[in-house]
Amino acid sequence: PRREGRNMSGILTPTSEVVKSINDAKRTKEREKKKMKEESLAKRELEQEAKTSAAKAAMDQEKTTIGGVLDGLDLEDEFDDDDDMDASLDELLGSTKVADDLFS
């Protein structure tokens, strides 16, 4: 304590055991918080991996389905219809020089 004129001042501090117990409690809370954060991060990563694998499986299934449908189609025959279309246009419009100029 110090005395300055009529006033006396002093600093009160807790004992070392109290300070130590407060610090221990604080560290324990920090460890628990860190552990919970790590667990939630691991859980999020597992969920993300599950979503990714499910999306990949769906894409593979879709590719297989589309591939099966495309294998069943005979696309070569569809593109050969142009000659038939030209012939039907000639029948409808007639074979005139003006019509030939419009569609050539």
C-alpha positions in Angstrom: 0.0 0.0 0.0 1.0 3.5 -0.7 -0.1 6.6 1.0 -0.6 9.8 -0.8 -1.7 12.5 1.5 -5.0 11.5 3.0 -5.7 8.7 0.4 -4.4 5.2 0.6 -4.3 2.9 -2.5 -3.6 -0.8 -2.9 -4.0 -3.5 -5.6 -5.9 -6.7 -4.8 -5.1 -9.8 -6.8 -6.4 -13.3 -6.5 -4.2 -16.1 -5.2 -2.2 -18.1 -7.6 -4.5 -21.2 -7.1 -7.5 -19.2 -8.3 -5.6 -17.8 -11.3 -4.4 -21.3 -12.2 -8.0 -22.8 -11.9 -9.4 -20.0 -14.1 -6.7 -20.6 -16.8 -7.2 -24.4 -16.7 -11.0 -23.9 -17.2 -10.3 -21.5 -20.1 -7.9 -24.0 -21.8 -10.4 -26.9 -21.3 -13.1 -24.8 -23.0 -10.7 -24.0 -25.9 -9.8 -27.7 -26.3 -13.5 -28.7 -26.4 -14.3 -26.0 -28.9 -11.4 -27.0 -31.1 -12.4 -30.7 -30.9 -16.0 -29.8 -31.8 -14.8 -27.7 -34.8 -12.6 -30.6 -36.0 -15.5 -33.1 -35.7 -17.9 -30.8 -37.6 -15.3 -30.3 -40.3 -14.8 -34.0 -40.7 -18.6 -34.5 -40.8 -18.9 -31.8 -43.5 -16.1 -33.5 -45.5 -17.9 -36.8 -45.3 -21.2 -35.3 -46.4 -19.4 -33.5 -49.4 -17.8 -36.8 -50.4 -21.1 -38.5 -50.3 -22.7 -35.8 -52.4 -19.9 -36.0 -54.9 -20.0 -39.8 -55.2 -23.8 -39.7 -55.5 -23.6 -37.1 -58.3 -20.9 -39.1 -60.1 -23.0 -42.3 -59.8 -26.0 -40.4 -61.2 -23.9 -39.1 -64.1 -22.6 -42.6 -64.9 -26.1 -43.9 -64.8 -27.3 -41.2 -67.2 -24.4 -41.8 -69.5 -25.2 -45.5 -69.6 -28.9 -44.7 -70.3 -28.1 -42.2 -73.0 -25.5 -44.4 -74.5 -28.0 -47.3 -74.7 -30.6 -45.1 -76.3 -28.1 -43.7 -78.8 -26.9 -47.2 -79.7 -30.4 -48.2 -80.5 -30.9 -45.3 -82.9 -29.8 -45.6 -86.5 -28.7 -42.0 -87.2 -27.3 -42.7 -90.7 -30.8 -43.4 -92.1 -32.2 -40.1 -90.8 -29.7 -38.0 -92.7 -30.5 -39.8 -96.0 -34.0 -38.2 -96.0 -32.7 -35.0 -97.6 -32.9 -36.5 -101.1 -36.6 -37.5 -100.4 -37.3 -34.0 -99.2 -35.8 -32.4 -102.3 -37.8 -34.6 -104.5 -41.1 -33.7 -102.6 -40.2 -30.0 -102.9 -39.8 -30.4 -106.7 -43.2 -32.1 -106.9 -44.9 -29.4 -104.9 -43.3 -26.4 -106.5 -42.7 -27.7 -109.9 -39.4 -27.6 -111.6 -39.1 -24.0 -112.7 -36.1 -21.8 -113.1 -37.5 -19.3 -110.5 -38.1 -22.1 -107.9 -34.6 -23.5 -108.5 -33.0 -20.1 -108.0 -34.9 -19.6 -104.7 -33.8 -22.9 -103.1 -30.3 -23.2 -104.4 
